[in-house]
């Protein structure tokens, strides 16, 4: 299988070295994105937020993760289409460049310190996302994905994208459309030979086996110094393919890699349990939320996109320093005076908040006027796949097919992934990790 980078004549790439993937080649138009102020900001946003307080070496940033994700998106693309022929080489190249660009930009809208800052984000309507892309946008709290789309579609980066990718017929809207399938796209860009490729390109960026997960699991595991996130990425990638159903292209996986996929799925699950939801980093996130709830604090998440691009971890720490006299939580975060775990429960059958010991402890803390925090979190095995409950799974934008050989007919069939592995059924219930935190010297 030839997975060399497809090249255009006289295009000179540069090579960067990565601790996870080795040599990564970047195109000139990708360097234009990387050199932009919007992308360079990611150097100052740690990939794992407060996790460095539990895993001291976990200080890598979203900048290197995004480059790694772009690299894996390219590898995934080449593997998926290794046996598929587009109507011309130009279409192949354009889809390839688009996929890498979308992966490169998938975290461009992330705020400081991982997802905790989303608690303080404004209403999505204040971002003034282009109505052509979001004609029926619900007025909810904005997320980092909303800021990502705003930065791509309507910011100082947009002109760079138009200049660098316009020569391939790729617009910022096309890049955003590969990320978010809710964006209307009525032109023929994603179609070739009567087949719509938008969903499969989206799956490379966001799915059960996307380039984002494949990079961050390996990278976070490496920098955290743990082995939970390790899996055979090369075997999964070499067994990817494409399945066409109802003139729509979907990602597929050869059945011989199904056990490796299950290992990949469990790797993510265990990384959440052991690293991402470590009691100390969760405590700091809850303290961060308490700080952002405090009256009169300096820290705000601006709705203006150019102001938002100034928000990074350094900005957050400057706000904490300015607010030490306003919020005791600012001082606690700065001086590493985190609360301690008073109670921790792991449940999968029902939410722990109704357990007698939880109610009793909360009442006791309230009666003694002891301040406390609640960390209520927990992963499911998958947010994409529907657990196999015996019925055939409906095909949707999240469907990944498994390519299986019917030995009686010597022909290949394709089934939705969740019908082939029973892991989704075994781990269908969400696992709650419920913690109550109290001050270090609290007596109750």
Backbone torsions as a table, in degrees:
resi	resn	phi	psi	omega
1	UNK	NA	124.3	-179.5
2	UNK	-94.2	110.9	179.2
3	UNK	-113.7	28.2	175.5
4	UNK	-63.8	152.4	178.5
5	UNK	-64.5	125.7	176.3
6	UNK	-66.9	135.1	-173.2
7	UNK	-119.3	152.3	168.8
8	UNK	-103.9	154.0	-179.0
9	UNK	-58.6	135.0	174.6
10	UNK	64.4	21.0	174.7
11	UNK	-95.3	120.6	-178.6
12	UNK	-99.7	124.3	177.8
13	UNK	-100.8	162.0	171.4
14	UNK	-114.0	155.8	-177.0
15	UNK	-113.2	131.5	173.6
16	UNK	-119.6	153.4	-178.7
17	UNK	-102.5	134.5	-177.8
18	UNK	-125.9	140.0	-177.1
19	UNK	-68.5	-21.3	-178.3
20	UNK	-95.5	-49.0	-171.3
21	UNK	-104.6	-3.1	-177.9
22	UNK	78.3	-127.2	-178.0
23	UNK	-80.7	128.3	175.6
24	UNK	-122.1	125.4	177.3
25	UNK	-96.7	138.4	-178.5
26	UNK	-124.7	139.7	178.6
27	UNK	-83.5	158.4	179.1
28	UNK	-55.9	-40.1	-178.8
29	UNK	-70.3	-25.9	174.0
30	UNK	-75.0	-35.7	176.6
31	UNK	-63.9	-32.6	177.3
32	UNK	-62.7	-38.5	174.9
33	UNK	-66.9	-48.7	-176.4
34	UNK	-60.6	-36.5	-179.0
35	UNK	-79.2	-7.2	-178.7
36	UNK	-70.7	156.7	178.9
37	UNK	-61.6	-39.1	-177.9
38	UNK	-61.1	-40.3	-177.9
39	UNK	-80.6	-39.0	-179.8
40	UNK	-61.7	-26.2	176.0
41	UNK	-55.3	-31.1	-177.3
42	UNK	-66.8	-16.1	173.7
43	UNK	-61.8	-28.3	-174.3
44	UNK	-103.6	21.9	174.7
45	UNK	-126.3	112.0	-178.1
46	UNK	-66.4	140.3	-179.7
47	UNK	-62.6	-38.5	-174.1
48	UNK	-112.1	19.7	173.6
49	UNK	53.8	-120.1	-176.2
50	UNK	-83.6	4.3	-177.0
51	UNK	-64.2	-19.3	179.0
52	UNK	-63.9	-19.8	178.7
53	UNK	-75.7	-17.8	174.3
54	UNK	-102.6	-35.7	180.0
55	UNK	-124.3	94.4	-168.9
56	UNK	-57.7	-25.0	-178.4
57	UNK	-87.2	-4.5	-176.5
58	UNK	-82.0	64.3	-178.0
59	UNK	-115.5	15.1	177.5
60	UNK	-69.3	163.0	-171.7
61	UNK	-120.0	172.5	-178.7
62	UNK	-73.5	-15.1	175.9
63	UNK	-62.9	-54.1	-177.8
64	UNK	-70.8	-34.1	177.4
65	UNK	-62.7	-41.5	-177.7
66	UNK	-66.0	-38.3	176.3
67	UNK	-65.8	-41.2	177.4
68	UNK	-63.8	-39.6	178.6
69	UNK	-65.3	-39.1	177.7
70	UNK	-62.8	-41.8	177.8
71	UNK	-60.5	-48.7	-178.7
72	UNK	-68.1	-31.0	175.8
73	UNK	-62.8	-40.0	176.8
74	UNK	-65.6	-42.6	177.9
75	UNK	-63.2	-43.2	178.6
76	UNK	-60.7	-44.8	-179.4
77	UNK	-59.0	-48.1	-177.3
78	UNK	-65.2	-34.9	177.9
79	UNK	-70.4	-43.2	-178.3
80	UNK	-61.3	-40.0	-174.6
81	UNK	-105.1	24.1	-177.8
82	UNK	-65.5	-26.0	-179.3
83	UNK	-117.4	11.5	-178.8
84	UNK	-109.8	136.3	-178.0
85	UNK	-110.9	119.1	174.5
86	UNK	-77.4	170.8	-177.3
87	UNK	-67.1	-24.4	176.9
88	UNK	-158.8	164.0	-178.0
89	UNK	-66.1	-30.7	-178.7
90	UNK	-61.8	-43.2	178.8
91	UNK	-62.3	-43.9	177.6
92	UNK	-56.5	-50.0	-179.3
93	UNK	-60.9	-45.1	-176.2
94	UNK	-64.4	-42.6	176.2
95	UNK	-64.1	-38.2	-179.8
96	UNK	-64.4	-47.7	-179.9
97	UNK	-64.7	-39.6	178.7
98	UNK	-61.9	-45.2	-178.0
99	UNK	-61.9	-44.1	178.8
100	UNK	-65.5	-38.9	179.7
101	UNK	-65.1	-43.1	180.0
102	UNK	-63.5	-40.7	177.8
103	UNK	-67.4	-39.3	178.8
104	UNK	-61.2	-33.3	-174.4
105	UNK	-100.9	3.9	-170.7
106	UNK	-64.0	-24.3	-179.6
107	UNK	-111.2	13.9	-173.4
108	UNK	-62.0	-24.2	-178.6
109	UNK	-97.3	9.3	-178.3
110	UNK	-66.7	138.5	175.6
111	UNK	-87.5	176.9	179.5
112	UNK	-64.7	149.7	174.5
113	UNK	53.9	58.8	170.5
114	UNK	59.5	-139.7	-170.6
115	UNK	-90.1	-10.0	-174.5
116	UNK	-61.2	-33.1	-176.3
117	UNK	-67.4	-18.7	-179.8
118	UNK	-63.4	-19.3	176.5
119	UNK	-58.5	-31.6	-175.1
120	UNK	-103.1	9.7	-178.5
121	UNK	-72.5	149.7	-178.2
122	UNK	-78.0	179.8	174.6
123	UNK	-62.3	144.3	-176.4
124	UNK	-64.2	-27.1	-179.9
125	UNK	-62.8	-28.7	-178.7
126	UNK	-71.7	-15.0	178.2
127	UNK	-76.0	-19.3	-178.9
128	UNK	54.0	53.9	174.3
129	UNK	-62.7	145.9	-178.2
130	UNK	-55.2	127.3	-177.7
131	UNK	-66.5	-24.5	178.1
132	UNK	-65.6	-30.6	179.8
133	UNK	-90.7	-27.1	-177.5
134	UNK	-133.9	72.3	-175.7
135	UNK	-68.5	-26.9	-175.7
136	UNK	-126.6	48.4	-175.1
137	UNK	-74.4	125.5	177.0
138	UNK	-71.5	138.5	-177.5
139	UNK	-85.5	85.8	-179.7
140	UNK	-117.4	-177.9	174.8
141	UNK	-69.2	136.6	-179.6
142	UNK	-69.3	156.6	175.8
143	UNK	-123.8	172.9	178.9
144	UNK	-66.4	-26.3	175.7
145	UNK	-64.8	-36.1	177.4
146	UNK	-64.3	-42.7	177.6
147	UNK	-65.7	-35.9	176.9
148	UNK	-59.1	-47.6	-179.5
149	UNK	-65.8	-38.2	177.8
150	UNK	-62.5	-43.7	-179.0
151	UNK	-64.2	-39.6	179.7
152	UNK	-70.5	-40.5	-171.3
153	UNK	-92.3	-24.0	-171.2
154	UNK	-156.2	69.2	177.8
155	UNK	-155.6	-175.7	177.4
156	UNK	-63.7	-22.5	178.2
157	UNK	-75.0	-27.0	-174.9
158	UNK	-56.8	-42.3	-179.1
159	UNK	-65.3	-34.8	177.4
160	UNK	-64.8	-43.7	178.9
161	UNK	-63.4	-42.7	179.5
162	UNK	-61.4	-41.0	-178.6
163	UNK	-70.3	-46.8	-172.4
164	UNK	-78.9	-33.7	-175.4
165	UNK	-104.6	-10.0	178.5
166	UNK	-60.4	-30.8	-179.5
167	UNK	-66.3	-16.5	176.6
168	UNK	-101.5	4.7	-176.7
169	UNK	76.1	15.9	-179.0
170	UNK	-99.7	126.2	178.1
171	UNK	-105.5	163.1	173.0
172	UNK	-55.6	-33.8	178.3
173	UNK	-65.3	-36.8	176.5
174	UNK	-63.0	-42.3	179.3
175	UNK	-63.1	-46.4	178.9
176	UNK	-64.3	-35.3	-179.0
177	UNK	-66.9	-31.0	176.3
178	UNK	-71.1	-28.5	178.8
179	UNK	-79.9	-41.5	-171.9
180	UNK	-127.2	112.8	-176.7
181	UNK	-75.7	-6.6	178.2
182	UNK	-79.9	-14.0	-179.7
183	UNK	-75.3	124.9	179.6
184	UNK	-63.0	137.1	176.5
185	UNK	-143.7	106.5	-172.5
186	UNK	-103.8	-2.7	179.2
187	UNK	-85.4	-179.0	-173.4
188	UNK	-98.8	14.8	-173.4
189	UNK	-56.2	-44.0	-173.6
190	UNK	-83.8	2.0	-176.6
191	UNK	-107.6	141.9	176.8
192	UNK	-152.0	133.2	-179.0
193	UNK	53.8	34.8	177.2
194	UNK	79.3	5.2	-178.3
195	UNK	-110.6	138.0	178.2
196	UNK	-93.2	121.1	-176.3
197	UNK	-103.4	7.0	-175.5
198	UNK	-62.9	-41.8	-176.3
199	UNK	-67.5	-40.7	-179.0
200	UNK	-69.3	-35.0	175.8
201	UNK	-66.6	-38.7	175.8
202	UNK	-61.6	-40.0	-178.4
203	UNK	-65.4	-29.7	175.7
204	UNK	-65.9	-31.5	-178.6
205	UNK	-88.8	-38.5	-173.7
206	UNK	-147.6	101.8	179.0
207	UNK	-169.3	-171.4	178.8
208	UNK	-65.7	-25.9	179.9
209	UNK	-127.5	47.0	-176.1
210	UNK	-81.8	165.1	-179.1
211	UNK	-66.1	-31.0	177.3
212	UNK	-58.1	-54.8	-179.0
213	UNK	-63.5	-42.9	-177.1
214	UNK	-62.7	-31.1	176.7
215	UNK	-80.5	-51.0	-170.9
216	UNK	-68.3	-30.0	178.0
217	UNK	-64.5	-46.2	179.5
218	UNK	-67.7	-42.7	-176.3
219	UNK	-70.0	-45.7	-179.0
220	UNK	-66.2	-36.7	177.2
221	UNK	-63.8	-44.8	-179.8
222	UNK	-60.0	-49.9	-175.2
223	UNK	-77.0	-22.8	176.9
224	UNK	-81.4	-17.6	-179.3
225	UNK	79.3	25.9	179.7
226	UNK	-119.0	168.5	-178.1
227	UNK	-109.3	-0.4	-174.3
228	UNK	-60.4	-34.0	-173.8
229	UNK	-89.6	9.7	-178.0
230	UNK	-87.1	136.7	178.4
231	UNK	-157.0	168.8	-177.2
232	UNK	-85.8	80.6	-177.2
233	UNK	-62.7	-38.1	-177.3
234	UNK	-62.8	-36.5	-179.3
235	UNK	-70.5	-39.7	176.6
236	UNK	-63.2	-48.8	-176.1
237	UNK	-62.2	-40.5	-177.6
238	UNK	-72.0	-12.8	-179.4
239	UNK	-107.7	12.4	175.5
240	UNK	-78.7	152.7	177.0
241	UNK	-157.4	-170.5	-179.6
242	UNK	-124.6	141.6	176.2
243	UNK	-125.0	130.1	-179.8
244	UNK	-101.3	123.2	177.2
245	UNK	-137.9	127.2	-177.8
246	UNK	52.0	43.7	177.4
247	UNK	61.4	25.4	176.5
248	UNK	-126.1	135.1	-178.8
249	UNK	-91.3	135.0	178.0
250	UNK	-128.4	156.3	174.2
251	UNK	-71.0	145.0	175.0
252	UNK	-133.3	160.2	179.1
253	UNK	-132.7	130.4	176.6
254	UNK	-64.9	138.4	-175.0
255	UNK	-59.9	-22.5	-179.1
256	UNK	-69.2	-12.5	178.9
257	UNK	-104.1	10.7	-173.7
258	UNK	-65.9	-36.2	179.7
259	UNK	-71.5	-33.0	175.4
260	UNK	-67.5	-38.2	175.4
261	UNK	-61.8	-42.5	178.8
262	UNK	-61.8	-38.1	176.5
263	UNK	-64.0	-39.9	176.8
264	UNK	-62.3	-43.0	-180.0
265	UNK	-63.4	-44.1	179.3
266	UNK	-70.4	-30.2	176.9
267	UNK	-60.4	-44.2	178.2
268	UNK	-64.8	-43.5	-179.7
269	UNK	-59.0	-46.1	-178.6
270	UNK	-72.7	-30.8	174.7
271	UNK	-63.8	-38.0	176.5
272	UNK	-64.1	-47.0	-176.6
273	UNK	-65.3	-38.8	-171.2
274	UNK	-99.8	-26.4	-175.5
275	UNK	-117.5	-61.9	-172.8
276	UNK	-63.7	-30.5	-179.6
277	UNK	-111.1	30.3	174.6
278	UNK	-57.9	141.0	-172.8
279	UNK	-58.4	-33.1	-176.7
280	UNK	-74.5	-44.9	-179.9
281	UNK	-67.2	-36.1	175.7
282	UNK	-63.2	-40.3	178.3
283	UNK	-60.6	-44.5	179.3
284	UNK	-64.8	-35.1	176.9
285	UNK	-65.6	-39.6	177.7
286	UNK	-67.4	-36.9	176.2
287	UNK	-66.1	-36.2	177.3
288	UNK	-63.9	-41.9	177.3
289	UNK	-63.2	-41.4	178.6
290	UNK	-62.9	-39.1	176.3
291	UNK	-61.7	-45.4	-177.5
292	UNK	-68.6	-21.3	176.1
293	UNK	-81.0	-15.4	-175.1
294	UNK	-65.7	144.6	178.8
295	UNK	-71.1	136.9	170.7
296	UNK	78.2	13.0	-179.4
297	UNK	-76.3	154.2	-177.9
298	UNK	-73.6	-36.7	-171.4
299	UNK	-65.6	125.0	173.5
300	UNK	-139.1	150.5	173.8
301	UNK	-96.8	108.6	-175.7
302	UNK	-71.4	147.8	175.6
303	UNK	-85.6	-22.9	176.4
304	UNK	-69.4	124.6	-170.7
305	UNK	-65.1	-37.2	-179.1
306	UNK	-70.1	-33.6	174.4
307	UNK	-69.2	-37.0	179.1
308	UNK	-61.7	-34.9	-179.8
309	UNK	-66.4	-10.6	174.5
310	UNK	-87.4	-9.5	-176.1
311	UNK	-86.5	111.5	174.5
312	UNK	-140.2	-172.0	-178.5
313	UNK	-61.3	-36.2	179.4
314	UNK	-63.7	-41.9	177.7
315	UNK	-60.9	-42.8	-179.9
316	UNK	-61.1	-43.3	-179.9
317	UNK	-67.6	-34.1	176.3
318	UNK	-64.6	-38.6	176.6
319	UNK	-65.4	-40.6	177.8
320	UNK	-59.6	-43.7	-179.8
321	UNK	-62.8	-39.5	-179.3
322	UNK	-71.7	-22.3	-173.9
323	UNK	-105.5	13.0	-177.9
324	UNK	-60.2	-33.9	-179.8
325	UNK	-85.7	-11.4	-177.9
326	UNK	-95.3	-41.3	-176.2
327	UNK	-128.3	123.5	176.6
328	UNK	-64.2	-21.5	179.1
329	UNK	-70.0	-32.9	176.5
330	UNK	-61.5	-45.4	179.1
331	UNK	-64.7	-41.0	-180.0
332	UNK	-61.3	-43.8	-179.6
333	UNK	-65.7	-44.8	-178.1
334	UNK	-64.7	-38.1	-175.5
335	UNK	-99.0	11.6	175.8
336	UNK	57.4	41.2	177.3
337	UNK	-100.7	66.8	-176.8
338	UNK	-76.5	152.0	173.8
339	UNK	-66.5	161.8	-180.0
340	UNK	-109.9	156.5	180.0
341	UNK	-73.6	120.5	176.0
342	UNK	-97.0	-28.6	178.9
343	UNK	-152.7	136.0	177.1
344	UNK	-137.3	129.4	179.6
345	UNK	-131.0	139.0	174.6
346	UNK	-116.5	117.0	-176.8
347	UNK	-132.8	148.5	174.2
348	UNK	-127.4	-14.7	-177.8
349	UNK	-86.1	-38.0	-179.7
350	UNK	-154.3	162.8	-178.4
351	UNK	-68.6	134.1	-175.1
352	UNK	-69.5	-13.5	-173.1
353	UNK	-62.1	-20.2	-179.9
354	UNK	-95.2	2.9	178.1
355	UNK	-68.0	141.6	-178.2
356	UNK	-56.3	-40.7	-177.8
357	UNK	-67.3	-28.7	176.8
358	UNK	-70.0	-50.3	179.7
359	UNK	-60.4	-41.1	-178.2
360	UNK	-64.8	-42.6	-179.4
361	UNK	-67.0	-42.2	-180.0
362	UNK	-62.9	-42.1	177.8
363	UNK	-63.4	-39.3	-179.9
364	UNK	-66.8	-41.4	178.7
365	UNK	-64.8	-41.8	178.6
366	UNK	-64.6	-40.2	-179.0
367	UNK	-65.9	-26.9	179.8
368	UNK	-99.1	7.9	-179.7
369	UNK	54.4	39.2	177.7
370	UNK	-95.5	124.1	179.3
371	UNK	-68.5	143.0	179.0
372	UNK	-147.9	160.0	176.9
373	UNK	-123.5	149.6	176.5
374	UNK	-117.5	124.4	173.5
375	UNK	-105.5	110.7	-174.3
376	UNK	-121.4	100.0	-175.3
377	UNK	-152.5	166.8	177.8
378	UNK	167.2	144.4	-177.9
379	UNK	-93.7	152.2	161.3
380	UNK	-95.6	171.1	-179.0
381	UNK	-69.9	-33.9	-176.6
382	UNK	-151.1	141.1	173.3
383	UNK	-100.6	-4.7	-176.4
384	UNK	-101.5	-51.7	-171.1
385	UNK	-84.7	145.4	175.5
386	UNK	-88.5	127.1	179.4
387	UNK	-55.3	139.3	-179.6
388	UNK	-73.5	110.2	-178.6
389	UNK	-107.6	19.1	175.8
390	UNK	107.8	-27.1	179.3
391	UNK	-90.9	159.0	176.5
392	UNK	-64.6	136.4	-177.2
393	UNK	-79.6	132.5	178.4
394	UNK	-69.0	142.7	179.1
395	UNK	-79.8	127.8	175.4
396	UNK	-142.6	-170.0	-175.0
397	UNK	-65.0	-16.6	-179.5
398	UNK	-94.0	-4.4	-173.8
399	UNK	-70.5	124.1	170.1
400	UNK	-112.0	133.3	-176.8
401	UNK	-97.5	150.8	173.8
402	UNK	-107.3	125.5	179.6
403	UNK	-85.6	117.9	-174.7
404	UNK	-123.6	142.4	178.1
405	UNK	-90.9	120.5	173.2
406	UNK	-84.2	104.6	-171.7
407	UNK	-69.9	-21.7	179.0
408	UNK	-74.1	-36.4	-178.8
409	UNK	-104.3	-6.7	-178.0
410	UNK	59.8	28.0	178.6
411	UNK	-122.7	163.1	-177.8
412	UNK	-97.0	142.0	172.8
413	UNK	-122.1	165.1	179.3
414	UNK	-130.4	131.2	178.0
415	UNK	-127.2	148.0	173.9
416	UNK	-57.5	141.8	-173.8
417	UNK	-53.2	-42.9	-175.5
418	UNK	-71.0	-10.2	174.7
419	UNK	-87.0	-12.2	-175.2
420	UNK	-99.6	-38.0	178.9
421	UNK	-106.2	140.0	-179.8
422	UNK	-92.4	5.4	179.5
423	UNK	-61.4	-36.4	-178.8
424	UNK	-63.8	-36.2	178.8
425	UNK	-72.3	-41.6	-178.0
426	UNK	-65.3	-33.8	-176.7
427	UNK	-114.1	30.9	-174.7
428	UNK	-64.5	-35.4	-176.6
429	UNK	-77.8	143.7	176.4
430	UNK	-71.7	140.2	177.5
431	UNK	-98.8	117.0	-179.2
432	UNK	-89.5	132.9	171.6
433	UNK	-115.5	108.1	-171.9
434	UNK	-114.5	123.1	-178.4
435	UNK	-130.8	143.1	170.6
436	UNK	-113.8	125.5	-178.4
437	UNK	-109.2	141.8	177.1
438	UNK	-133.4	163.1	176.5
439	UNK	-55.5	153.7	-171.6
440	UNK	-58.0	-33.6	-176.4
441	UNK	-108.4	17.0	-177.5
442	UNK	-66.3	137.8	178.3
443	UNK	-118.7	121.0	-177.2
444	UNK	-146.8	NA	NA
